[in-house]
Amino acid sequence: MTQYNANDLIHYRATLALIKHLVEEGVLTEKEYRRICGILNKKYGFPSGSIFAEKA
């Protein structure tokens, strides 16, 4: 069982909120959003099956 760091989760969610806003504003595309989600999942250690990982 993997234990997640609370600070990592907070930083991850805050970063996702910013990225989602950039997509809504048209600065980033959905394709770029999906790619960034994958990068962030790896950076913060959330495997694709994690309940915390964004499924883009």
PDB file with one MODEL, atoms N, CA, C and O in Angstrom:
MODEL        1
ATOM      1  N   MET A   1       0.846  -1.188   0.000  1.00  0.00           N
ATOM      2  CA  MET A   1       0.000   0.000   0.000  1.00  0.00           C
ATOM      3  C   MET A   1       0.885   1.243   0.000  1.00  0.00           C
ATOM      4  O   MET A   1       1.847   1.322   0.764  1.00  0.00           O
ATOM      5  N   THR A   2       0.567   2.199  -0.842  1.00  0.00           N
ATOM      6  CA  THR A   2       1.322   3.432  -0.947  1.00  0.00           C
ATOM      7  C   THR A   2       0.672   4.501  -0.090  1.00  0.00           C
ATOM      8  O   THR A   2      -0.545   4.687  -0.129  1.00  0.00           O
ATOM      9  N   GLN A   3       1.482   5.197   0.680  1.00  0.00           N
ATOM     10  CA  GLN A   3       0.959   6.302   1.474  1.00  0.00           C
ATOM     11  C   GLN A   3       1.360   7.598   0.782  1.00  0.00           C
ATOM     12  O   GLN A   3       2.522   7.797   0.429  1.00  0.00           O
ATOM     13  N   TYR A   4       0.383   8.472   0.595  1.00  0.00           N
ATOM     14  CA  TYR A   4       0.635   9.727  -0.097  1.00  0.00           C
ATOM     15  C   TYR A   4       0.928  10.831   0.905  1.00  0.00           C
ATOM     16  O   TYR A   4       0.363  10.869   1.998  1.00  0.00           O
ATOM     17  N   ASN A   5       1.813  11.720   0.514  1.00  0.00           N
ATOM     18  CA  ASN A   5       2.160  12.881   1.317  1.00  0.00           C
ATOM     19  C   ASN A   5       1.069  13.933   1.129  1.00  0.00           C
ATOM     20  O   ASN A   5       0.720  14.266  -0.004  1.00  0.00           O
ATOM     21  N   ALA A   6       0.532  14.455   2.223  1.00  0.00           N
ATOM     22  CA  ALA A   6      -0.552  15.445   2.155  1.00  0.00           C
ATOM     23  C   ALA A   6      -0.119  16.701   1.418  1.00  0.00           C
ATOM     24  O   ALA A   6      -0.905  17.272   0.663  1.00  0.00           O
ATOM     25  N   ASN A   7       1.120  17.143   1.622  1.00  0.00           N
ATOM     26  CA  ASN A   7       1.600  18.347   0.923  1.00  0.00           C
ATOM     27  C   ASN A   7       1.678  18.116  -0.575  1.00  0.00           C
ATOM     28  O   ASN A   7       1.362  19.010  -1.360  1.00  0.00           O
ATOM     29  N   ASP A   8       2.100  16.917  -0.980  1.00  0.00           N
ATOM     30  CA  ASP A   8       2.139  16.605  -2.410  1.00  0.00           C
ATOM     31  C   ASP A   8       0.739  16.667  -3.004  1.00  0.00           C
ATOM     32  O   ASP A   8       0.549  17.192  -4.102  1.00  0.00           O
ATOM     33  N   LEU A   9      -0.231  16.137  -2.290  1.00  0.00           N
ATOM     34  CA  LEU A   9      -1.606  16.152  -2.778  1.00  0.00           C
ATOM     35  C   LEU A   9      -2.135  17.582  -2.909  1.00  0.00           C
ATOM     36  O   LEU A   9      -2.813  17.909  -3.883  1.00  0.00           O
ATOM     37  N   ILE A  10      -1.828  18.418  -1.941  1.00  0.00           N
ATOM     38  CA  ILE A  10      -2.263  19.825  -1.996  1.00  0.00           C
ATOM     39  C   ILE A  10      -1.627  20.533  -3.191  1.00  0.00           C
ATOM     40  O   ILE A  10      -2.310  21.237  -3.935  1.00  0.00           O
ATOM     41  N   HIS A  11      -0.317  20.347  -3.373  1.00  0.00           N
ATOM     42  CA  HIS A  11       0.368  20.991  -4.507  1.00  0.00           C
ATOM     43  C   HIS A  11      -0.156  20.468  -5.833  1.00  0.00           C
ATOM     44  O   HIS A  11      -0.337  21.233  -6.779  1.00  0.00           O
ATOM     45  N   TYR A  12      -0.399  19.169  -5.902  1.00  0.00           N
ATOM     46  CA  TYR A  12      -0.916  18.543  -7.114  1.00  0.00           C
ATOM     47  C   TYR A  12      -2.277  19.131  -7.480  1.00  0.00           C
ATOM     48  O   TYR A  12      -2.495  19.523  -8.626  1.00  0.00           O
ATOM     49  N   ARG A  13      -3.193  19.195  -6.510  1.00  0.00           N
ATOM     50  CA  ARG A  13      -4.539  19.705  -6.782  1.00  0.00           C
ATOM     51  C   ARG A  13      -4.516  21.191  -7.136  1.00  0.00           C
ATOM     52  O   ARG A  13      -5.273  21.631  -8.001  1.00  0.00           O
ATOM     53  N   ALA A  14      -3.656  21.966  -6.476  1.00  0.00           N
ATOM     54  CA  ALA A  14      -3.548  23.391  -6.788  1.00  0.00           C
ATOM     55  C   ALA A  14      -3.023  23.592  -8.210  1.00  0.00           C
ATOM     56  O   ALA A  14      -3.505  24.458  -8.941  1.00  0.00           O
ATOM     57  N   THR A  15      -2.046  22.795  -8.588  1.00  0.00           N
ATOM     58  CA  THR A  15      -1.500  22.885  -9.946  1.00  0.00           C
ATOM     59  C   THR A  15      -2.552  22.496 -10.971  1.00  0.00           C
ATOM     60  O   THR A  15      -2.674  23.150 -12.007  1.00  0.00           O
ATOM     61  N   LEU A  16      -3.316  21.439 -10.699  1.00  0.00           N
ATOM     62  CA  LEU A  16      -4.378  21.034 -11.613  1.00  0.00           C
ATOM     63  C   LEU A  16      -5.427  22.123 -11.773  1.00  0.00           C
ATOM     64  O   LEU A  16      -5.927  22.346 -12.876  1.00  0.00           O
ATOM     65  N   ALA A  17      -5.762  22.798 -10.691  1.00  0.00           N
ATOM     66  CA  ALA A  17      -6.742  23.883 -10.763  1.00  0.00           C
ATOM     67  C   ALA A  17      -6.248  24.983 -11.697  1.00  0.00           C
ATOM     68  O   ALA A  17      -7.015  25.519 -12.496  1.00  0.00           O
ATOM     69  N   LEU A  18      -4.974  25.314 -11.592  1.00  0.00           N
ATOM     70  CA  LEU A  18      -4.394  26.335 -12.470  1.00  0.00           C
ATOM     71  C   LEU A  18      -4.421  25.871 -13.928  1.00  0.00           C
ATOM     72  O   LEU A  18      -4.786  26.638 -14.819  1.00  0.00           O
ATOM     73  N   ILE A  19      -4.038  24.633 -14.164  1.00  0.00           N
ATOM     74  CA  ILE A  19      -4.003  24.104 -15.528  1.00  0.00           C
ATOM     75  C   ILE A  19      -5.421  24.071 -16.120  1.00  0.00           C
ATOM     76  O   ILE A  19      -5.613  24.432 -17.281  1.00  0.00           O
ATOM     77  N   LYS A  20      -6.404  23.643 -15.332  1.00  0.00           N
ATOM     78  CA  LYS A  20      -7.801  23.625 -15.799  1.00  0.00           C
ATOM     79  C   LYS A  20      -8.265  25.024 -16.166  1.00  0.00           C
ATOM     80  O   LYS A  20      -8.965  25.206 -17.162  1.00  0.00           O
ATOM     81  N   HIS A  21      -7.882  26.008 -15.371  1.00  0.00           N
ATOM     82  CA  HIS A  21      -8.246  27.395 -15.666  1.00  0.00           C
ATOM     83  C   HIS A  21      -7.627  27.838 -16.994  1.00  0.00           C
ATOM     84  O   HIS A  21      -8.279  28.510 -17.793  1.00  0.00           O
ATOM     85  N   LEU A  22      -6.377  27.461 -17.222  1.00  0.00           N
ATOM     86  CA  LEU A  22      -5.721  27.829 -18.485  1.00  0.00           C
ATOM     87  C   LEU A  22      -6.419  27.181 -19.681  1.00  0.00           C
ATOM     88  O   LEU A  22      -6.477  27.778 -20.757  1.00  0.00           O
ATOM     89  N   VAL A  23      -6.942  25.981 -19.508  1.00  0.00           N
ATOM     90  CA  VAL A  23      -7.695  25.332 -20.584  1.00  0.00           C
ATOM     91  C   VAL A  23      -9.007  26.086 -20.819  1.00  0.00           C
ATOM     92  O   VAL A  23      -9.384  26.343 -21.962  1.00  0.00           O
ATOM     93  N   GLU A  24      -9.692  26.434 -19.739  1.00  0.00           N
ATOM     94  CA  GLU A  24     -10.952  27.180 -19.863  1.00  0.00           C
ATOM     95  C   GLU A  24     -10.758  28.525 -20.549  1.00  0.00           C
ATOM     96  O   GLU A  24     -11.635  28.989 -21.277  1.00  0.00           O
ATOM     97  N   GLU A  25      -9.609  29.150 -20.315  1.00  0.00           N
ATOM     98  CA  GLU A  25      -9.303  30.445 -20.927  1.00  0.00           C
ATOM     99  C   GLU A  25      -8.786  30.307 -22.357  1.00  0.00           C
ATOM    100  O   GLU A  25      -8.613  31.311 -23.048  1.00  0.00           O
ATOM    101  N   GLY A  26      -8.538  29.090 -22.807  1.00  0.00           N
ATOM    102  CA  GLY A  26      -8.066  28.869 -24.160  1.00  0.00           C
ATOM    103  C   GLY A  26      -6.565  28.977 -24.331  1.00  0.00           C
ATOM    104  O   GLY A  26      -6.068  28.959 -25.456  1.00  0.00           O
ATOM    105  N   VAL A  27      -5.845  29.089 -23.247  1.00  0.00           N
ATOM    106  CA  VAL A  27      -4.387  29.194 -23.316  1.00  0.00           C
ATOM    107  C   VAL A  27      -3.771  27.835 -23.635  1.00  0.00           C
ATOM    108  O   VAL A  27      -2.786  27.750 -24.369  1.00  0.00           O
ATOM    109  N   LEU A  28      -4.355  26.772 -23.079  1.00  0.00           N
ATOM    110  CA  LEU A  28      -3.909  25.401 -23.330  1.00  0.00           C
ATOM    111  C   LEU A  28      -5.038  24.611 -23.980  1.00  0.00           C
ATOM    112  O   LEU A  28      -6.216  24.924 -23.808  1.00  0.00           O
ATOM    113  N   THR A  29      -4.656  23.583 -24.727  1.00  0.00           N
ATOM    114  CA  THR A  29      -5.653  22.706 -25.345  1.00  0.00           C
ATOM    115  C   THR A  29      -5.933  21.509 -24.431  1.00  0.00           C
ATOM    116  O   THR A  29      -5.209  21.264 -23.466  1.00  0.00           O
ATOM    117  N   GLU A  30      -6.990  20.778 -24.753  1.00  0.00           N
ATOM    118  CA  GLU A  30      -7.316  19.559 -24.003  1.00  0.00           C
ATOM    119  C   GLU A  30      -6.188  18.528 -24.125  1.00  0.00           C
ATOM    120  O   GLU A  30      -5.881  17.814 -23.171  1.00  0.00           O
ATOM    121  N   LYS A  31      -5.580  18.462 -25.309  1.00  0.00           N
ATOM    122  CA  LYS A  31      -4.475  17.528 -25.512  1.00  0.00           C
ATOM    123  C   LYS A  31      -3.303  17.887 -24.601  1.00  0.00           C
ATOM    124  O   LYS A  31      -2.689  17.009 -23.994  1.00  0.00           O
ATOM    125  N   GLU A  32      -3.000  19.173 -24.510  1.00  0.00           N
ATOM    126  CA  GLU A  32      -1.927  19.612 -23.622  1.00  0.00           C
ATOM    127  C   GLU A  32      -2.282  19.327 -22.164  1.00  0.00           C
ATOM    128  O   GLU A  32      -1.418  18.954 -21.371  1.00  0.00           O
ATOM    129  N   TYR A  33      -3.553  19.505 -21.819  1.00  0.00           N
ATOM    130  CA  TYR A  33      -4.016  19.217 -20.459  1.00  0.00           C
ATOM    131  C   TYR A  33      -3.787  17.751 -20.105  1.00  0.00           C
ATOM    132  O   TYR A  33      -3.285  17.447 -19.023  1.00  0.00           O
ATOM    133  N   ARG A  34      -4.146  16.853 -20.996  1.00  0.00           N
ATOM    134  CA  ARG A  34      -3.952  15.419 -20.747  1.00  0.00           C
ATOM    135  C   ARG A  34      -2.477  15.086 -20.569  1.00  0.00           C
ATOM    136  O   ARG A  34      -2.110  14.293 -19.702  1.00  0.00           O
ATOM    137  N   ARG A  35      -1.650  15.689 -21.383  1.00  0.00           N
ATOM    138  CA  ARG A  35      -0.203  15.451 -21.278  1.00  0.00           C
ATOM    139  C   ARG A  35       0.330  15.964 -19.945  1.00  0.00           C
ATOM    140  O   ARG A  35       1.115  15.285 -19.284  1.00  0.00           O
ATOM    141  N   ILE A  36      -0.092  17.149 -19.556  1.00  0.00           N
ATOM    142  CA  ILE A  36       0.346  17.734 -18.288  1.00  0.00           C
ATOM    143  C   ILE A  36      -0.131  16.882 -17.114  1.00  0.00           C
ATOM    144  O   ILE A  36       0.605  16.702 -16.144  1.00  0.00           O
ATOM    145  N   CYS A  37      -1.349  16.358 -17.190  1.00  0.00           N
ATOM    146  CA  CYS A  37      -1.859  15.483 -16.121  1.00  0.00           C
ATOM    147  C   CYS A  37      -0.950  14.271 -15.945  1.00  0.00           C
ATOM    148  O   CYS A  37      -0.636  13.882 -14.820  1.00  0.00           O
ATOM    149  N   GLY A  38      -0.535  13.683 -17.045  1.00  0.00           N
ATOM    150  CA  GLY A  38       0.372  12.542 -16.972  1.00  0.00           C
ATOM    151  C   GLY A  38       1.691  12.899 -16.324  1.00  0.00           C
ATOM    152  O   GLY A  38       2.223  12.138 -15.517  1.00  0.00           O
ATOM    153  N   ILE A  39       2.214  14.052 -16.678  1.00  0.00           N
ATOM    154  CA  ILE A  39       3.476  14.517 -16.103  1.00  0.00           C
ATOM    155  C   ILE A  39       3.319  14.761 -14.600  1.00  0.00           C
ATOM    156  O   ILE A  39       4.173  14.366 -13.808  1.00  0.00           O
ATOM    157  N   LEU A  40       2.224  15.413 -14.219  1.00  0.00           N
ATOM    158  CA  LEU A  40       1.995  15.694 -12.804  1.00  0.00           C
ATOM    159  C   LEU A  40       1.756  14.420 -12.000  1.00  0.00           C
ATOM    160  O   LEU A  40       2.213  14.304 -10.863  1.00  0.00           O
ATOM    161  N   ASN A  41       1.041  13.465 -12.592  1.00  0.00           N
ATOM    162  CA  ASN A  41       0.827  12.186 -11.908  1.00  0.00           C
ATOM    163  C   ASN A  41       2.156  11.528 -11.565  1.00  0.00           C
ATOM    164  O   ASN A  41       2.346  11.020 -10.460  1.00  0.00           O
ATOM    165  N   LYS A  42       3.074  11.544 -12.527  1.00  0.00           N
ATOM    166  CA  LYS A  42       4.398  10.964 -12.289  1.00  0.00           C
ATOM    167  C   LYS A  42       5.186  11.780 -11.272  1.00  0.00           C
ATOM    168  O   LYS A  42       5.808  11.220 -10.369  1.00  0.00           O
ATOM    169  N   LYS A  43       5.158  13.099 -11.419  1.00  0.00           N
ATOM    170  CA  LYS A  43       5.927  13.968 -10.527  1.00  0.00           C
ATOM    171  C   LYS A  43       5.515  13.771  -9.069  1.00  0.00           C
ATOM    172  O   LYS A  43       6.364  13.694  -8.181  1.00  0.00           O
ATOM    173  N   TYR A  44       4.222  13.692  -8.834  1.00  0.00           N
ATOM    174  CA  TYR A  44       3.726  13.600  -7.466  1.00  0.00           C
ATOM    175  C   TYR A  44       3.503  12.159  -7.007  1.00  0.00           C
ATOM    176  O   TYR A  44       3.059  11.928  -5.883  1.00  0.00           O
ATOM    177  N   GLY A  45       3.810  11.193  -7.870  1.00  0.00           N
ATOM    178  CA  GLY A  45       3.776   9.793  -7.473  1.00  0.00           C
ATOM    179  C   GLY A  45       2.406   9.157  -7.401  1.00  0.00           C
ATOM    180  O   GLY A  45       2.186   8.241  -6.609  1.00  0.00           O
ATOM    181  N   PHE A  46       1.476   9.636  -8.226  1.00  0.00           N
ATOM    182  CA  PHE A  46       0.139   9.063  -8.252  1.00  0.00           C
ATOM    183  C   PHE A  46       0.012   8.146  -9.463  1.00  0.00           C
ATOM    184  O   PHE A  46      -0.046   8.629 -10.594  1.00  0.00           O
ATOM    185  N   PRO A  47      -0.032   6.837  -9.251  1.00  0.00           N
ATOM    186  CA  PRO A  47      -0.198   5.926 -10.383  1.00  0.00           C
ATOM    187  C   PRO A  47      -1.576   6.120 -11.023  1.00  0.00           C
ATOM    188  O   PRO A  47      -2.483   6.674 -10.403  1.00  0.00           O
ATOM    189  N   SER A  48      -1.720   5.663 -12.252  1.00  0.00           N
ATOM    190  CA  SER A  48      -2.965   5.887 -13.000  1.00  0.00           C
ATOM    191  C   SER A  48      -4.195   5.320 -12.302  1.00  0.00           C
ATOM    192  O   SER A  48      -5.300   5.815 -12.524  1.00  0.00           O
ATOM    193  N   GLY A  49      -4.036   4.300 -11.467  1.00  0.00           N
ATOM    194  CA  GLY A  49      -5.170   3.723 -10.763  1.00  0.00           C
ATOM    195  C   GLY A  49      -5.483   4.387  -9.437  1.00  0.00           C
ATOM    196  O   GLY A  49      -6.409   3.971  -8.742  1.00  0.00           O
ATOM    197  N   SER A  50      -4.726   5.410  -9.077  1.00  0.00           N
ATOM    198  CA  SER A  50      -4.916   6.073  -7.799  1.00  0.00           C
ATOM    199  C   SER A  50      -6.220   6.869  -7.790  1.00  0.00           C
ATOM    200  O   SER A  50      -6.625   7.428  -8.810  1.00  0.00           O
ATOM    201  N   ILE A  51      -6.866   6.913  -6.637  1.00  0.00           N
ATOM    202  CA  ILE A  51      -8.089   7.719  -6.532  1.00  0.00           C
ATOM    203  C   ILE A  51      -7.774   9.197  -6.582  1.00  0.00           C
ATOM    204  O   ILE A  51      -8.677  10.006  -6.790  1.00  0.00           O
ATOM    205  N   PHE A  52      -6.519   9.575  -6.397  1.00  0.00           N
ATOM    206  CA  PHE A  52      -6.140  10.980  -6.412  1.00  0.00           C
ATOM    207  C   PHE A  52      -5.710  11.466  -7.801  1.00  0.00           C
ATOM    208  O   PHE A  52      -5.717  12.668  -8.068  1.00  0.00           O
ATOM    209  N   ALA A  53      -5.341  10.543  -8.675  1.00  0.00           N
ATOM    210  CA  ALA A  53      -4.826  10.932 -10.000  1.00  0.00           C
ATOM    211  C   ALA A  53      -5.948  11.427 -10.894  1.00  0.00           C
ATOM    212  O   ALA A  53      -7.031  10.843 -10.944  1.00  0.00           O
ATOM    213  N   GLU A  54      -5.673  12.500 -11.588  1.00  0.00           N
ATOM    214  CA  GLU A  54      -6.623  13.044 -12.529  1.00  0.00           C
ATOM    215  C   GLU A  54      -6.687  12.138 -13.749  1.00  0.00           C
ATOM    216  O   GLU A  54      -5.655  11.758 -14.303  1.00  0.00           O
ATOM    217  N   LYS A  55      -7.873  11.800 -14.157  1.00  0.00           N
ATOM    218  CA  LYS A  55      -8.081  10.948 -15.336  1.00  0.00           C
ATOM    219  C   LYS A  55      -8.465  11.849 -16.500  1.00  0.00           C
ATOM    220  O   LYS A  55      -9.637  12.174 -16.685  1.00  0.00           O
ATOM    221  N   ALA A  56      -7.494  12.240 -17.262  1.00  0.00           N
ATOM    222  CA  ALA A  56      -7.760  13.166 -18.363  1.00  0.00           C
ATOM    223  C   ALA A  56      -8.066  12.436 -19.643  1.00  0.00           C
ATOM    224  O   ALA A  56      -8.314  13.068 -20.669  1.00  0.00           O
TER     225      ALA A  56
ENDMDL
END
